[in-house]
Amino acid sequence: MGADRDLGGRRRPMRVMAYVGCGAVLLAGCASMPDSGDLRDVEASQRPDAQVRVFAMPPRENAPPEEIVQGFLEALTSDEPEFDTARKYLTEEASKNWQPERSTTVLADGPTALAEHSGSREVTGDYAYALTGDKVAEVDEQFAYEPAEGPYKKRVHLTEQKGADGSKQWRIDRLPQGVVLGNSDFQRRYVSVNKYYFASNSPTADRLGTVADPVYVRQQVDPVTQMVKALLNGPTSWLKPVVRSRFPTGTALKKGVKTLTPDDQNRLTVPLNKKAEGVGQTQCAEMAAQLIFTLKDLTPTGINEVELQRPDGSQLCAIKEGEAEIIASHGTGQRVQYEYFIDGEKRLVRIPAGIKQQAEPVPGALGAGDTALRTAAVSRNEESAAGVSLDGRSLYVGSLASGASLGDPVLQSKSKAENDGLTTPSWDAGGDLWVADRDPKNSRLLLLEEGGGEPLEVKAPGVEGRIEAVRVAADGVRIALIVEKEGKTSLLMGRIERQNGSDGRPVVTIHEPRSVAPQLEEVTAMSWAGDSRLVVVGQEEGGVQQIRYVQVDGSTPVGAPPAALTGVEEIAASEDEGLPLVAHSEDGIVQLSSGAQWQKVVKTGTAPVYPG
């Protein structure tokens, strides 16, 4: 729980103790606590966000009840690992029972504490306050983030107790479990980090492809140790059915190990308990690879090597960063060669990825122009492509090899209107092709195994409305959908699960679809833009069109959104975050490199895509 406002709902600065240089507020890069220096108060608004550790102030002698409540709320925004100062505002029994790690509730403006008036409180010697606010999100005990909305109201109760000197002091004796704080404090104190597991429920599960599982941890409270523990505890509940960890069940840090710190060579040693001591070298290397992927961006210099140890201190295995990239891969593990779009002659063309050159038709029939195309998708190995006809009713699949011909459509929609035809298709990592048919009489999500054959109808029991766009993640276990319902379009993230059917064909189902851009009333375009991030085009209610990044858990990633661009109709990004965004706007096909402005590629063109 934390505070952005005082008891009357007014904004108040958080007071924290700071030493000039290093101390109660620890600046990044400070090696140790100084033995001298001036002590003074610092306001939260003056803190460099990622460079300061904040420690709270303990309760003042004879502080009145409202000051105790406010001090406790402020103490919850501190960087103390066990919330030691916050516990000083509680009775001994309340401190023993309070579990701050249970959950974190994020409110729009922080909790407002309102006194609950009772005619007998002067007689009974107790006080109660209602903590209220508007919910933005919940972070559960697995550190998983989920958007939330609606009012928040919890009760805090205080009682008088005797202090060490015999004086009476107000303390909180009843409070809700977990932590509550304002969104601004949450953004300053917490950071999103990807844990990595391996896909277990995809066409490529036999190949070690990683799946990102984003969680939020307190960025100034030993994040390396937090993330190692979170990884060992296993995937979050939503992702668990489709991923696997190579760490044996029950693996944890060796008893007594409280913190993990890389050495001056960026080498991290991780002592494990007995659950892992019997693993073979191959499995151990895969375990270490999970750690390297998880920790690679968490420290300023990264982790170059991980050593896993048995409880007796002997080495299980050790691998370096480069070896981890060989053991497992992100997505398909293939380097993107080209970016693609439909040119003015309605054919599929390409340019080298990230290089501004003149576009050329792709090899094969889809680049010849004999069949006019509206949209297209290129397989992740860039050997095949799928194209939707100009009227939106026919789907063709062809080879991207010189001289390759184009056969009959692999799928046809019975829709009458172009806007009710087939969506832009999407290839998964196993070479299967996904597309939605928007025929009002038979709207459905379809899967064509290896891009052909009898289409499989994908079950999507939790998706309410008509699917307007489909993008499958490179890992093959997550799918992003734009869904239209009652005139509004929203962005959903679903989990792909596959089972063997009685006829020998797979049964594919989209489970637990969840909104990942709830603040947008209309979403018009989207694309994967990293392991756990998408780029989205949409607008809030009554607002103007905007481009923003969103995480797969519905949170907003740190950093600036893409530069503004007017009239965006389609957008494409690569899971390789080093490649530029590409969009179709009123200026034609344009692209945006990191830290730059949008630049025109061609005046006439539509439907830009990267492989996938």
Salt bridges, closest charged atoms under 4 A:
ASP4 OD2 - ARG11 NH1 2.73
ASP6 OD2 - ARG10 NH2 3.13
ASP41 OD2 - ARG15 NH2 2.43
GLU67 OE1 - ARG60 NH2 2.75
GLU74 OE2 - ARG12 NE 3.09
ASP79 OD1 - ARG189 NE 2.96
GLU93 OE1 - LYS96 NZ 3.90
ASP109 OD2 - ARG5 NH2 3.68
GLU116 OE1 - ARG155 NE 2.70
GLU122 OE2 - ARG121 NE 3.60
ASP126 OD2 - HIS157 NE2 3.15
ASP173 OD1 - HIS157 ND1 2.72
ASP185 OD1 - ARG188 NH2 2.48
ASP213 OD2 - LYS195 NZ 3.74
GLU286 OE1 - ARG246 NE 2.45
ASP297 OD2 - LYS296 NZ 2.99
GLU305 OE2 - ARG267 NE 3.20
GLU307 OE1 - ARG267 NH1 2.63
ASP343 OD2 - ARG347 NE 2.67
GLU345 OE2 - ARG347 NH2 3.55
GLU360 OE2 - ARG350 NE 3.06
ASP391 OD2 - ARG393 NH1 3.40
ASP420 OD1 - ARG466 NH1 2.78
ASP428 OD2 - ARG498 NH2 3.08
ASP432 OD2 - ARG498 NH1 3.66
GLU449 OE1 - ARG505 NH2 3.14
GLU464 OE1 - LYS485 NZ 2.84
GLU468 OE1 - ARG438 NH1 3.19
GLU468 OE2 - ARG466 NE 2.81
ASP475 OD2 - ARG478 NH2 2.54
GLU497 OE2 - ARG495 NE 2.86
GLU497 OE1 - HIS511 NE2 3.83
GLU512 OE2 - ARG495 NH1 2.85
GLU521 OE2 - LYS488 NZ 3.50
ASP531 OD2 - HIS330 ND1 3.43
GLU540 OE2 - ARG548 NH2 3.06
GLU570 OE1 - HIS584 ND1 2.68
GLU575 OE1 - ARG380 NH1 3.50
GLU577 OE1 - ARG533 NH2 3.64
